[in-house]
Amino acid sequence: MTAEIAVVLGLALIAIVLFATEKLRIDAIALLVLSALAVLGLVTPEQAVGGFSNPATITVAAMFVLAAGLQNSGALSGIGDLLGKARSPFQFLLVLFLVLAVIAPFVNNTAVVAVFIPIVMAATARIGMSASKALIPLSYVSQMAGVCTLVGTSTNLLVNAIARDLGHPGFTMFEFTSLGVICMVVGCFYLLTVGRWLLPDARGGELVEQYELGKYITELRVMPDSSLIGQSVGDAKLGEQYGVFVLELLRGDTKVWGPREQKIEAGDVLLARGDWTKLDELRKEAGLEVDPQFKLEQGSFEQVDQVLTEVMIAPRSRLSGRTLGSLGAGWHKNATVLGIHRRAQVLREQLRAVRLQVGDILLVLTPASEAADLRADSNIIVLSEREAEKEMGWRAPFALITMVLVILLPALGWVPISITSLVGAVAMTLAGCLKADEVYDAIDWRIIILMAGLLPLGMAMSETGAAQFLVENTVGLVKSYGPLTVLAVVYLMALLLTEFMSNAAAAVLLTPIGMSTAKMMDVDATPFLIAVTFAASTSFATPVGYQTNTMVYGAGGYRFTDFLKVGLPLNLIFWVLGVIFIPVFWPF
């Protein structure tokens, strides 16, 4: 092992640990890796910044804009009505899968799931079906459909870009379709049969009582006329009477230890958890008020023109990492955040100091006249209110035709996808399918920075010999069993790595390994690259392996084990299908 190999592998290991532990944002990790490679001279200055001008990076950015244009133009209007016409849960899932099979191969699956979450939740409520039976399938099938084409997911484009840099001819638009369709058909059959029974059934009355979305944390200030004054939290028996549990008692700037035995005083703030209907009942009957410090703006809670809405922090949200107390004028000035729900975690700090995360659900009170502005905010996904239908004007067919041309021209080999997607994004903007300012909001810049920052790592792994070293000391141990066994091991490596870190990062690390494996076996690299692509683009077993899983994790009120229970068999099914069919379509 040379010093360069040791350094590159060390950087890769540090990146894996940081991605898995989520100590830093994924784009920050990518920039740290990029900076280290450049400073240590492991890549040239041109190679270090080359990721930002790479066709894959440009294509992914443009595809985010195209997806937003489709949504904003009203081209996707009517999907909710179509899903709502289903007469049974089975029929609903079947229609949902067919719709996703048409849309998700050509629109980034993260954008697809963001659009479909509120549609699915509204449609399932209309037919009396639990949304928890549909949201995991929404995430999974969007991934399955996304892997059917080159542009369905950023991972496909990333593997293609790295492979081209390393001397591979790359993939065509529909290179993955044959295997993708087989995997999607089998995967959908599994979700319609066995998977349906493994999914939780969180059926309930109102949305705030379903999927544990009602388990909000809020701050209630004890007013001078409160009936709780002089009682201890334990004596008040709020849990027995209201189902409300006091987590902390805040007096001034300090937390009072042992809140159950502490006498409540006027001005105290109770950090309480419970269904919002019960929290509001306690507020009215016990003389409490939502802590004014927590409100973004003062407003009358009793106003009849106020709308109570549940919103989820979107994957590319600018709110992620910010505290509730810092939103202020930077957000909706008349909105009042009443509570916060974070899946699988009980918050015990003052809410104004809570740093928001993707998937957090906020209970927001806003004037009815401003509800449309809330729905239009790309930083959040409105869960409890169906988005108003957009009228099908001329921009809707224009957006659809533009999208078809963006995909068709590269498929015919006439123009590169990076050019058609960029021109298509500009055309949609000029046509008014989305505003110029919305273009920047539509792009998930963390994914763009991640791709641009990690592309040089794949190059460094190949040029320094680090990838070859890893291959010889891992899959090289089973070399004597033939290329099929080696393929199975490479697929399994990618599968496991993707479940615990960013799928894009896993693709960057494993694409050079796939190329080096083919060189070691003296066979075509395409089967190994296909294995990496499929494994990195389909993460089912954990809610953290893929962004779409993280999105439905909060919205559906799932447990971590739900993904493991439903997704692990599906991962194994895809692994077996990959090992069987990859050599059929792409011989060694």
C-alpha positions as CSV (number, residue, x, y, z in Angstrom):
1,M,0.0,0.0,0.0
2,T,1.4,3.3,-1.1
3,A,1.0,6.6,1.0
4,E,-1.4,8.0,-1.6
5,I,-3.6,4.9,-1.4
6,A,-3.6,5.1,2.4
7,V,-4.6,8.7,2.4
8,V,-7.4,8.2,-0.2
9,L,-8.8,5.3,1.7
10,G,-8.5,7.2,5.0
11,L,-10.5,10.1,3.5
12,A,-13.1,7.6,2.1
13,L,-13.4,6.0,5.5
14,I,-13.8,9.4,7.3
15,A,-16.5,10.3,4.7
16,I,-18.4,7.0,5.3
17,V,-18.3,7.6,9.1
18,L,-19.5,11.2,8.7
19,F,-22.3,10.2,6.3
20,A,-23.4,7.3,8.5
21,T,-23.4,9.4,11.8
22,E,-25.0,12.5,10.1
23,K,-22.7,14.7,12.2
24,L,-22.5,17.2,9.3
25,R,-24.7,18.0,6.3
26,I,-24.0,15.8,3.3
27,D,-22.9,18.8,1.1
28,A,-20.5,20.0,3.9
29,I,-18.9,16.5,4.0
30,A,-18.5,16.5,0.2
31,L,-16.8,19.9,0.2
32,L,-14.5,18.7,3.1
33,V,-13.5,15.7,1.0
34,L,-13.0,17.8,-2.1
35,S,-10.9,20.4,-0.2
36,A,-8.7,17.6,1.3
37,L,-8.1,16.0,-2.1
38,A,-7.1,19.3,-3.6
39,V,-4.8,20.4,-0.7
40,L,-3.1,17.1,-0.6
41,G,-2.5,17.1,-4.3
42,L,-4.4,13.9,-4.9
43,V,-6.3,15.6,-7.8
44,T,-5.4,18.5,-10.0
45,P,-7.1,21.9,-9.5
46,E,-9.0,21.3,-12.8
47,Q,-10.2,17.9,-11.5
48,A,-11.1,19.3,-8.2
49,V,-13.6,21.8,-9.6
50,G,-14.5,19.6,-12.6
51,G,-17.5,18.2,-10.8
52,F,-19.3,21.5,-10.9
53,S,-19.2,21.5,-14.7
54,N,-19.8,17.8,-15.1
55,P,-22.8,17.0,-17.4
56,A,-24.3,14.8,-14.7
57,T,-24.4,17.7,-12.2
58,I,-25.9,20.1,-14.7
59,T,-28.5,17.5,-15.7
60,V,-29.6,16.8,-12.2
61,A,-30.0,20.5,-11.4
62,A,-32.0,21.0,-14.6
63,M,-34.2,18.0,-13.9
64,F,-35.2,19.5,-10.5
65,V,-36.4,22.6,-12.4
66,L,-38.3,20.6,-14.9
67,A,-40.1,18.7,-12.1
68,A,-41.1,22.0,-10.5
69,G,-42.3,23.3,-13.9
70,L,-44.5,20.2,-14.3
71,Q,-46.0,20.6,-10.9
72,N,-46.5,24.4,-11.0
73,S,-48.0,24.4,-14.5
74,G,-50.9,22.1,-13.4
75,A,-49.6,19.2,-15.6
76,L,-50.0,16.8,-12.6
77,S,-53.5,18.1,-11.7
78,G,-56.1,15.4,-11.6
79,I,-53.9,12.7,-10.2
80,G,-55.5,13.1,-6.8
81,D,-59.0,12.7,-8.3
82,L,-57.8,9.7,-10.2
83,L,-56.5,8.0,-7.0
84,G,-59.6,9.0,-5.1
85,K,-61.8,7.0,-7.6
86,A,-60.3,3.7,-6.3
87,R,-62.9,1.6,-4.6
88,S,-60.5,-0.5,-2.5
89,P,-57.0,-0.3,-1.0
90,F,-55.8,-2.8,-3.5
91,Q,-57.2,-0.9,-6.4
92,F,-55.7,2.4,-4.9
93,L,-52.2,0.9,-4.7
94,L,-52.5,-0.5,-8.2
95,V,-53.5,2.8,-9.7
96,L,-50.8,4.6,-7.7
97,F,-48.1,2.2,-9.0
98,L,-49.2,2.6,-12.6
99,V,-49.1,6.4,-12.2
100,L,-45.6,6.2,-10.7
101,A,-44.5,3.9,-13.4
102,V,-45.3,6.5,-16.0
103,I,-43.9,9.6,-14.1
104,A,-41.0,8.5,-11.9
105,P,-38.7,7.2,-14.7
106,F,-38.5,10.7,-16.1
107,V,-38.8,12.9,-13.1
108,N,-36.4,12.9,-10.2
109,N,-38.0,10.5,-7.6
110,T,-37.4,12.9,-4.7
111,A,-39.5,15.5,-6.4
112,V,-42.1,12.9,-7.3
113,V,-42.5,11.9,-3.7
114,A,-42.7,15.5,-2.5
115,V,-45.5,16.1,-4.9
116,F,-47.4,12.9,-4.1
117,I,-47.3,12.8,-0.3
118,P,-50.2,15.3,0.2
119,I,-52.1,13.8,-2.8
120,V,-51.8,10.3,-1.4
121,M,-52.7,11.4,2.2
122,A,-55.8,13.2,0.9
123,A,-56.9,10.4,-1.4
124,T,-56.4,7.6,1.2
125,A,-58.5,9.6,3.7
126,R,-61.2,9.9,1.0
127,I,-61.5,6.1,0.5
128,G,-61.1,5.3,4.2
129,M,-57.6,3.8,3.8
130,S,-54.8,4.3,6.2
131,A,-52.0,6.4,4.6
132,S,-49.4,4.2,6.4
133,K,-50.4,1.5,3.9
134,A,-49.5,3.7,1.0
135,L,-46.6,6.0,1.8
136,I,-43.8,3.4,2.1
137,P,-45.0,1.8,-1.2
138,L,-45.0,5.4,-2.7
139,S,-41.3,5.7,-1.7
140,Y,-40.3,2.2,-2.8
141,V,-42.1,2.3,-6.2
142,S,-40.7,5.7,-7.0
143,Q,-37.2,4.2,-6.5
144,M,-38.0,1.2,-8.6
145,A,-39.4,3.3,-11.5
146,G,-36.5,5.8,-11.2
147,V,-33.9,3.1,-11.9
148,C,-35.6,2.3,-15.2
149,T,-34.0,5.2,-17.1
150,L,-30.8,7.2,-17.0
151,V,-32.5,10.3,-15.6
152,G,-34.9,8.8,-13.1
153,T,-32.5,9.3,-10.2
154,S,-29.3,11.4,-9.7
155,T,-27.5,8.1,-8.7
156,N,-27.9,6.7,-12.2
157,L,-26.4,9.9,-13.7
158,L,-23.6,9.9,-11.2
159,V,-22.5,6.4,-11.9
160,N,-22.7,7.1,-15.6
161,A,-20.5,10.2,-15.2
162,I,-17.8,8.5,-13.1
163,A,-17.8,5.5,-15.4
164,R,-17.2,7.8,-18.4
165,D,-14.4,9.6,-16.6
166,L,-12.8,6.2,-16.0
167,G,-13.0,5.1,-19.7
168,H,-16.3,3.3,-19.9
169,P,-18.5,4.3,-22.8
170,G,-21.4,5.1,-20.5
171,F,-25.1,4.2,-20.7
172,T,-28.0,5.1,-23.0
173,M,-31.3,6.7,-21.8
174,F,-33.1,3.3,-21.6
175,E,-30.1,1.1,-20.9
176,F,-31.5,0.1,-17.5
177,T,-35.1,-0.4,-18.7
178,S,-35.1,-4.1,-19.2
179,L,-33.9,-5.0,-15.8
180,G,-35.7,-2.1,-14.2
181,V,-39.1,-3.2,-15.5
182,I,-38.6,-6.8,-14.2
183,C,-37.6,-5.6,-10.8
184,M,-40.5,-3.1,-10.7
185,V,-43.1,-5.7,-11.7
186,V,-41.8,-8.2,-9.1
187,G,-41.5,-5.4,-6.4
188,C,-45.0,-4.1,-7.0
189,F,-46.4,-7.7,-6.8
190,Y,-44.6,-8.1,-3.5
191,L,-46.0,-4.8,-2.2
192,L,-49.5,-5.7,-3.3
193,T,-49.4,-9.1,-1.6
194,V,-47.0,-9.9,1.2
195,G,-45.9,-6.2,1.7
196,R,-49.5,-5.1,2.3
197,W,-49.8,-7.3,5.3
198,L,-46.4,-6.3,6.7
199,L,-47.2,-2.6,6.6
200,P,-48.7,-1.0,9.8
201,D,-52.3,0.1,9.7
202,A,-52.4,3.4,11.6
203,R,-56.1,4.0,11.0
204,G,-57.7,6.8,12.9
205,G,-60.3,9.5,12.9
206,E,-58.8,12.9,12.2
207,L,-55.3,13.5,10.8
208,V,-54.0,14.9,14.0
209,E,-54.9,11.5,15.6
210,Q,-53.4,9.4,12.9
211,Y,-49.8,8.2,12.3
212,E,-48.8,9.7,15.7
213,L,-48.8,13.1,14.0
214,G,-50.9,14.3,17.0
215,K,-48.1,13.7,19.5
216,Y,-46.9,17.3,19.4
217,I,-44.5,19.1,21.7
218,T,-45.6,22.6,22.6
219,E,-45.0,25.3,25.3
220,L,-47.9,26.3,27.5
221,R,-47.5,29.4,29.7
222,V,-49.3,29.5,33.1
223,M,-51.4,32.6,33.2
224,P,-52.2,34.5,36.5
225,D,-55.7,33.1,36.6
226,S,-54.7,29.5,35.9
227,S,-56.3,26.8,38.0
228,L,-53.0,24.9,38.1
229,I,-51.2,27.5,40.3
230,G,-50.2,26.0,43.6
231,Q,-50.5,22.4,42.4
232,S,-47.6,20.2,41.5
233,V,-47.5,18.6,38.0
234,G,-48.1,15.2,39.6
235,D,-51.1,16.4,41.6
236,A,-52.7,18.0,38.5
237,K,-52.9,14.5,36.9
238,L,-52.8,16.0,33.4
239,G,-51.9,12.7,31.9
240,E,-55.0,11.0,33.3
241,Q,-57.4,13.8,32.5
242,Y,-56.1,15.1,29.2
243,G,-53.5,12.6,28.0
244,V,-51.0,15.4,28.2
245,F,-47.6,14.8,29.7
246,V,-45.3,17.5,31.0
247,L,-41.7,16.9,30.0
248,E,-40.1,19.9,31.5
249,L,-41.1,22.9,33.7
250,L,-39.3,26.1,32.6
251,R,-39.1,29.0,35.1
252,G,-37.5,32.0,33.5
253,D,-34.4,30.8,31.7
254,T,-33.9,27.7,33.8
255,K,-35.3,24.2,33.8
256,V,-36.9,23.1,37.1
257,W,-35.7,19.7,38.2
258,G,-38.3,17.2,39.3
259,P,-41.3,18.9,37.6
260,R,-43.8,16.3,38.9
261,E,-43.2,17.5,42.5
262,Q,-42.7,21.2,41.8
263,K,-45.5,23.6,42.6
264,I,-46.6,25.5,39.5
265,E,-46.4,29.3,39.6
266,A,-47.8,32.0,37.4
267,G,-45.4,32.6,34.4
268,D,-44.1,29.0,34.4
269,V,-43.9,27.4,31.0
270,L,-44.8,23.7,30.7
271,L,-43.1,21.8,27.9
272,A,-46.0,19.4,27.2
273,R,-46.6,16.6,24.8
274,G,-50.0,15.2,23.5
275,D,-52.6,15.3,20.8
276,W,-53.3,18.8,19.8
277,T,-57.0,18.6,20.5
278,K,-56.2,17.6,24.1
279,L,-53.5,20.2,24.4
280,D,-56.0,22.9,23.2
281,E,-58.6,21.6,25.6
282,L,-56.2,21.8,28.5
283,R,-55.2,25.3,27.4
284,K,-58.8,26.6,27.5
285,E,-59.8,24.9,30.7
286,A,-56.7,25.4,32.9
287,G,-56.0,29.1,32.0
288,L,-52.9,28.5,29.9
289,E,-51.7,30.1,26.7
290,V,-49.3,29.0,24.0
291,D,-46.0,30.7,25.0
292,P,-45.8,34.0,23.2
293,Q,-42.0,33.6,22.9
294,F,-42.7,30.6,20.7
295,K,-45.0,32.4,18.3
296,L,-43.4,33.9,15.3
297,E,-45.9,36.7,15.4
298,Q,-48.6,37.7,17.9
299,G,-52.0,36.6,16.7
300,S,-55.4,35.7,18.2
301,F,-55.7,31.9,18.4
302,E,-59.4,32.2,18.5
303,Q,-59.8,34.0,15.2
304,V,-62.3,32.2,13.0
305,D,-60.3,33.0,9.8
306,Q,-57.3,31.1,11.0
307,V,-56.4,27.7,9.4
308,L,-54.7,24.9,11.4
309,T,-52.3,23.1,9.1
310,E,-49.7,20.4,9.4
311,V,-46.5,20.9,7.4
312,M,-43.4,18.7,7.0
313,I,-39.9,20.1,6.5
314,A,-39.0,19.2,2.9
315,P,-35.7,17.5,1.9
316,R,-34.2,20.6,0.3
317,S,-35.7,23.0,2.8
318,R,-33.8,26.1,3.8
319,L,-35.4,25.7,7.2
320,S,-33.4,22.5,7.9
321,G,-30.7,23.3,10.5
322,R,-32.4,26.5,11.6
323,T,-34.1,27.0,14.9
324,L,-37.8,27.9,15.3
325,G,-36.8,31.0,17.1
326,S,-34.7,32.2,14.1
327,L,-37.4,31.9,11.5
328,G,-39.1,35.3,12.2
329,A,-39.3,37.6,9.3
330,G,-37.6,35.1,7.0
331,W,-40.7,32.9,7.0
332,H,-44.5,33.6,6.8
333,K,-44.9,36.7,9.0
334,N,-48.4,35.9,10.1
335,A,-47.9,32.2,10.7
336,T,-47.8,30.9,14.3
337,V,-46.0,27.6,14.9
338,L,-48.0,25.9,17.7
339,G,-46.1,22.6,18.0
340,I,-43.5,20.3,16.6
341,H,-43.5,16.5,16.1
342,R,-40.2,14.6,15.5
343,R,-40.6,10.9,14.7
344,A,-39.1,8.5,17.2
345,Q,-37.8,11.3,19.4
346,V,-39.1,13.2,22.4
347,L,-37.8,16.8,22.4
348,R,-36.9,18.1,25.9
349,E,-35.5,21.6,25.0
350,Q,-37.2,24.9,24.6
351,L,-38.9,24.8,21.2
352,R,-37.5,28.1,20.0
353,A,-34.0,26.5,20.3
354,V,-34.9,23.3,18.5
355,R,-33.0,22.9,15.2
356,L,-35.3,21.7,12.5
357,Q,-34.6,18.5,10.6
358,V,-36.0,17.1,7.4
359,G,-39.1,15.2,8.2
360,D,-40.1,17.3,11.2
361,I,-43.8,18.1,11.3
362,L,-45.0,21.5,12.5
363,L,-48.5,22.5,13.5
364,V,-49.0,25.9,12.0
365,L,-51.8,28.4,12.5
366,T,-52.1,30.8,9.6
367,P,-54.7,33.2,8.3
368,A,-57.0,31.5,5.7
369,S,-56.2,34.2,3.2
370,E,-52.5,33.2,3.4
371,A,-53.0,29.4,3.2
372,A,-52.1,29.4,-0.5
373,D,-48.8,31.0,0.2
374,L,-48.0,28.2,2.7
375,R,-48.9,25.6,0.1
376,A,-46.6,27.3,-2.4
377,D,-43.6,27.3,-0.1
378,S,-41.1,24.8,-1.5
379,N,-39.4,24.5,1.9
380,I,-42.3,22.6,3.3
381,I,-44.8,19.9,2.3
382,V,-48.4,20.5,3.4
383,L,-49.8,17.3,4.9
384,S,-53.2,18.0,6.3
385,E,-54.6,20.1,3.5
386,R,-54.9,19.1,0.0
387,E,-53.3,21.5,-2.4
388,A,-55.7,23.5,-4.5
389,E,-56.1,22.1,-8.0
390,K,-54.4,24.2,-10.7
391,E,-56.3,25.0,-13.8
392,M,-55.1,23.3,-16.9
393,G,-54.1,26.3,-19.0
394,W,-51.8,26.2,-22.0
395,R,-48.7,25.9,-19.8
396,A,-49.7,22.4,-18.7
397,P,-49.4,20.8,-22.2
398,F,-46.4,23.0,-22.9
399,A,-44.6,21.5,-19.8
400,L,-45.6,18.0,-20.8
401,I,-44.4,18.4,-24.4
402,T,-41.1,20.0,-23.2
403,M,-40.5,17.1,-20.8
404,V,-41.1,14.6,-23.7
405,L,-38.6,16.4,-25.9
406,V,-36.1,16.5,-23.1
407,I,-36.2,12.7,-22.8
408,L,-36.8,11.8,-26.5
409,L,-34.0,13.7,-28.2
410,P,-31.2,12.2,-26.1
411,A,-32.9,8.8,-26.5
412,L,-32.6,9.1,-30.3
413,G,-28.9,10.1,-29.9
414,W,-29.4,13.6,-31.4
415,V,-28.5,15.8,-28.4
416,P,-26.9,15.1,-25.0
417,I,-29.3,14.9,-22.0
418,S,-27.4,17.7,-20.3
419,I,-28.2,20.1,-23.1
420,T,-31.9,19.1,-23.6
421,S,-32.6,19.3,-19.8
422,L,-30.9,22.7,-19.5
423,V,-32.8,24.1,-22.6
424,G,-36.0,22.6,-21.2
425,A,-35.6,24.2,-17.8
426,V,-35.0,27.6,-19.5
427,A,-38.0,27.1,-21.8
428,M,-40.3,26.3,-18.8
429,T,-39.1,29.4,-17.0
430,L,-39.6,31.7,-20.0
431,A,-43.1,30.2,-20.5
432,G,-44.0,31.0,-16.9
433,C,-44.4,27.4,-15.7
434,L,-42.3,28.7,-12.7
435,K,-40.9,32.1,-11.8
436,A,-37.3,32.9,-12.0
437,D,-36.9,33.0,-8.2
438,E,-38.6,29.6,-8.0
439,V,-35.9,28.1,-10.2
440,Y,-33.3,28.4,-7.4
441,D,-35.8,27.1,-4.8
442,A,-36.6,24.1,-7.0
443,I,-33.0,22.8,-7.1
444,D,-31.8,20.7,-4.2
445,W,-28.5,22.4,-3.9
446,R,-27.2,19.9,-1.3
447,I,-27.5,17.1,-3.9
448,I,-25.7,19.3,-6.5
449,I,-22.9,20.1,-4.1
450,L,-22.7,16.5,-3.0
451,M,-22.3,15.3,-6.6
452,A,-19.8,18.0,-7.6
453,G,-17.8,17.5,-4.4
454,L,-17.6,13.7,-4.5
455,L,-16.9,13.2,-8.2
456,P,-13.1,13.9,-7.7
457,L,-13.1,11.3,-5.0
458,G,-14.0,8.6,-7.5
459,M,-11.3,9.8,-9.8
460,A,-8.7,9.8,-7.0
461,M,-9.6,6.3,-6.0
462,S,-9.0,5.1,-9.5
463,E,-5.9,7.1,-10.3
464,T,-4.1,6.4,-7.0
465,G,-4.8,2.6,-7.2
466,A,-7.0,2.7,-4.0
467,A,-9.9,1.1,-5.8
468,Q,-7.7,-1.7,-7.2
469,F,-6.2,-2.2,-3.7
470,L,-9.7,-2.6,-2.2
471,V,-10.8,-5.0,-4.9
472,E,-7.8,-7.2,-4.5
473,N,-8.4,-7.4,-0.7
474,T,-12.2,-7.8,-0.7
475,V,-13.9,-9.3,-3.8
476,G,-10.5,-10.6,-4.9
477,L,-10.9,-13.2,-2.2
478,V,-13.7,-14.8,-4.1
479,K,-12.2,-14.4,-7.6
480,S,-11.7,-18.1,-8.0
481,Y,-15.5,-18.7,-7.8
482,G,-16.1,-16.9,-11.1
483,P,-17.5,-13.5,-12.2
484,L,-21.1,-14.4,-11.1
485,T,-20.1,-14.8,-7.5
486,V,-18.0,-11.6,-7.6
487,L,-21.0,-9.8,-9.1
488,A,-23.2,-11.0,-6.2
489,V,-20.6,-9.7,-3.7
490,V,-20.3,-6.3,-5.4
491,Y,-24.1,-5.9,-5.4
492,L,-24.3,-6.9,-1.8
493,M,-21.5,-4.4,-0.8
494,A,-23.3,-1.6,-2.6
495,L,-26.6,-2.7,-1.0
496,L,-25.3,-2.6,2.5
497,L,-23.3,0.6,2.1
498,T,-26.3,2.5,0.7
499,E,-28.5,1.7,3.7
500,F,-26.2,3.5,6.1
501,M,-25.0,6.5,4.1
502,S,-25.9,8.7,1.1
503,N,-26.8,6.7,-2.0
504,A,-24.8,9.2,-4.1
505,A,-21.7,8.7,-1.8
506,A,-22.1,4.9,-2.0
507,A,-22.2,5.2,-5.8
508,V,-19.0,7.4,-5.9
509,L,-17.1,4.9,-3.8
510,L,-18.2,1.8,-5.5
511,T,-18.1,2.8,-9.2
512,P,-14.3,2.8,-9.3
513,I,-14.4,-0.5,-7.4
514,G,-16.7,-2.0,-10.1
515,M,-14.3,-0.8,-12.8
516,S,-11.3,-2.3,-11.0
517,T,-13.2,-5.6,-10.3
518,A,-13.8,-6.0,-14.1
519,K,-10.1,-5.3,-14.8
520,M,-9.1,-7.9,-12.2
521,M,-11.4,-10.5,-13.7
522,D,-10.5,-9.4,-17.2
523,V,-14.2,-9.1,-18.2
524,D,-16.6,-6.3,-19.2
525,A,-17.2,-3.7,-16.5
526,T,-20.8,-3.1,-17.5
527,P,-22.4,-5.9,-15.3
528,F,-20.6,-4.6,-12.2
529,L,-21.6,-1.0,-12.9
530,I,-25.2,-2.0,-13.4
531,A,-25.1,-3.8,-10.0
532,V,-23.7,-0.7,-8.3
533,T,-26.4,1.5,-10.0
534,F,-29.3,-0.7,-9.0
535,A,-28.1,-1.3,-5.4
536,A,-27.3,2.4,-4.8
537,S,-30.6,3.6,-6.4
538,T,-32.9,1.2,-4.4
539,S,-32.6,1.5,-0.7
540,F,-35.5,-0.1,1.2
541,A,-34.4,-1.5,4.6
542,T,-33.9,1.8,6.5
543,P,-35.5,5.2,6.5
544,V,-32.1,6.9,6.2
545,G,-30.7,5.2,3.1
546,Y,-32.7,7.2,0.6
547,Q,-34.3,10.7,0.8
548,T,-37.7,9.5,-0.2
549,N,-37.7,7.0,2.7
550,T,-36.9,9.8,5.1
551,M,-39.7,11.9,3.7
552,V,-42.4,9.3,4.2
553,Y,-40.9,8.2,7.6
554,G,-42.2,11.3,9.3
555,A,-45.4,11.8,7.2
556,G,-46.5,8.2,7.7
557,G,-45.6,7.9,11.4
558,Y,-43.6,4.8,10.8
559,R,-41.1,3.1,13.1
560,F,-37.6,2.2,12.0
561,T,-38.5,-1.4,12.2
562,D,-41.4,-1.0,9.6
563,F,-38.8,-0.2,6.9
564,L,-36.7,-3.2,8.1
565,K,-39.7,-5.5,8.1
566,V,-41.0,-4.5,4.7
567,G,-37.8,-3.4,3.0
568,L,-35.3,-6.1,3.8
569,P,-37.1,-8.9,1.9
570,L,-37.5,-6.5,-1.0
571,N,-33.7,-5.7,-0.9
572,L,-33.0,-9.5,-1.0
573,I,-35.5,-9.9,-3.9
574,F,-33.7,-7.2,-5.9
575,W,-30.4,-8.7,-5.1
576,V,-31.5,-12.2,-6.4
577,L,-33.1,-10.6,-9.5
578,G,-29.9,-8.6,-10.2
579,V,-27.6,-11.6,-9.9
580,I,-29.9,-13.6,-12.2
581,F,-30.7,-11.1,-14.9
582,I,-27.7,-8.7,-15.1
583,P,-25.5,-11.4,-16.8
584,V,-28.4,-12.1,-19.2
585,F,-28.7,-8.5,-20.4
586,W,-25.1,-7.6,-20.0
587,P,-22.8,-10.7,-20.4
588,F,-19.4,-10.7,-18.9
